[in-house]
């Protein structure tokens, strides 16, 4: 019990209350502890015995320490216009009470504190400051003090300087209304000093502006009190009803908050209504939830019955009804998922099961059904040759239900298939190893381009009908099929080579399996060089840094462009179509491996940077340069490819700083790759990139796809693969090379080329 | 009007009158005393249900007033009081713009009477209950001549609180839970018929006065008492049985 309150109460009421208290509260242990401290009541006023009885009976509630009113918001009432006030701001009551002069004076000096705001009128200006006649208080305190004729001094040093060197007092005139903060109160001598510095305000009212205020800004309660004082017919009630704020429909809620009472757990003096006695389960919302669940269950049972008798439509209706009654009802979701699975809408079934598992992760049936459905879906994907995704699904299915024989068997089968394909890819990649491409900065790329140009021109000079020229022309004229088929054929060979390489080097690891799977998919793409539904995705190597999906789309677009450049315009359009079909899958997988995607996209972006106008930011790193140098060592072959690969490389490297090592050391793939456990995806991307380089976009795309498909990264393999690929340089897309840069380089570069050509001529001429 | 009497706490049976002991006036008195007790219990039911339905104070007050006004003229024998109470809650929610679903009212009431029971099934019984609540609502409206909009003391109390707050020292105010106590008193006074016998200003003043008195808060005195200012008539504090 709150001792102070009790004492205050007893002082007020007198001895009779004490007696009654003792009588009523004799059992209350808290009361026992405090009763000894209670002094004899001094005053013995007449009191309604009923009231005393009431107090005595309810003392344990009244004086309970936890019965405190929460401190309401003591914010400064923003002086708004009358129409906008949230509640009725009343003039000070003492006005109506006609409290005596002395009384009010005493009250004011008792209650005014440092930091309060007062409003006054200047009545006298001296050289050391000015004097205010206090009109009213502002801020939280509301007092009627005008006729008290209190005077407050504002010293000149309390006036903030205006900045100019004028006398600050000249700014003020007699009769101005000033809002100031109380700086000091001398209660004995009844002197008040005020200040105009913002710092002297208390923390809650810091935003109030001090200084001269126009008449309109005088506090509302003051202006109303002036009106009330002038017109004696204005009673409190009249003013209350005339206030606009009184009629605010939510005035009760607003004021409750202001005063600090909560309406959610309302206070009560009745013993039966104390808030702690209310139990959570008795509340309406809780009961409603339970009831909805039970009603939904009834519908689900009816639906299951329908289902067993083959009436699928009615069953679905019942399930939907159940879900209307209770969304996310676990049983309904599981049952509906089973119905979907039966009908063949596997994706919808999976969604339902997943949702059910979110709500109830241990639901036996949900797990079982989901497992079966995932296996089913995996089989579907296998037929569509999306092996990596399928493997992921099988894994998930096994994680749900360890003992499902079908899932296990499917998983083994698919991993075997993928391993094989990866092995083949490795072999192909190994062949590319010698053609390591280096990563380059764009400047280096440019240099490379220029060198290539020179060489091309020299070659052209040397051989009248060089393959390069034909390839150039073919590229330029976009008469692609022959070249593209050549390329494809060579790609195929490369793939085979790579696969064999990989097979020899790779250890069978789960991650490798996945990478193999991805590679296999990529390989598959390659095997059907530009079929509408495959190649584009692999070629979609570009992608800038960014979110997976957008990347994918962008990549696909970039890929499309690249493809068109590589092959032919007609081919490109096909690729675009195929891109979209792969996009979904890739997107899904992407979610698994965002980081990898980013890398890939970087890689690809770099590859296509020359071509693409929108080039994502690629970091230039020493990595690239390193790999660059390595790659330069093996310059023969596709310079273009090198550049693209290197750019891809450098992007890739940018992402994985240490990866450059990989790029650099084509020889030691495995140890390095193993070292890269931290970023499996990156590695795989690395591998992807390298592949890309080797085969142009396709490989990279494959890698990326593989990346996405693989739920787990396959670090070592990828990295090793990448190395292999890096070293095994690629294909001879050298025809591509001049085309690409040409198409993408601005015209001034072409000027540079011509100038270089001239220079070459000169050089060639001079020694002669 | 059929009510869910099977599930309802039955009103206390009349104790058998010892012959000759009571005259008709006495019977009426004991009846009215019993009635008062019944009304008290039903109002307690309204308050509890209001809290469990998360209703604000003003709609609960409206529900109580509707109930009291209904039984001013209707007899307890003719209508099932708890059903009337449920319908009053429903109607009050509509009047005060805090709409309550009948399903929730029925759920909470069912649990009030059958403690720790499982929720009702969506069967004929449930729909019958729902129908009876809705029909009773119409009955209440007709009984009250469709005057269902009341002025409540809550607004007045809050404004008076603010005015009185400015009369006292801020520290003393923060020490004394006058606001909470007066609000509790205001809510509790709806158990009885006092709420329809006095104007809202008086009720507000009374609760505030009692709260201040309980804590022994001294207020300045002028020509008039503070409560005389707020209302034109002096009010005796009517402390209903708590």
Interface residues (C-beta under 8 A of the other chain):
Chain A: X4 X5 X8 X9 X10 X11 X12 X13 X48 X50 X51 X54 X55 X57 X58 X62 X67 X68 X69 X71 X72 X87 X88 X90 X92 X93 X94 X96 X97 X98 X99 X100 X103 X104 X107 X110 X111 X113 X140 X141 X142 X143 X235 X236 X237 X240 X246 X251 X252 X253 X255 X256 X258 X259 X260 X261 X263 X264 X266 X267 X268 X269 X270 X272 X273 X275 X278 X281 X282 X283 X284 X285 X287 X288 X290 X291 X294 X295 X298
Chain B: X44 X47 X48 X51 X52 X53 X54 X56 X57 X58 X103 X104 X105 X107 X108 X111 X112 X116 X118 X119 X120 X121 X122 X154 X155 X156 X158 X159 X161 X162 X163 X164 X166 X167 X169 X170 X174 X175 X176 X177 X178 X179 X180 X181 X183 X184 X185 X187 X188 X191 X201 X210 X213 X214 X215 X216 X217 X218 X220 X221 X222 X223 X224 X225 X226 X228 X229 X230 X231 X232 X237 X239 X242
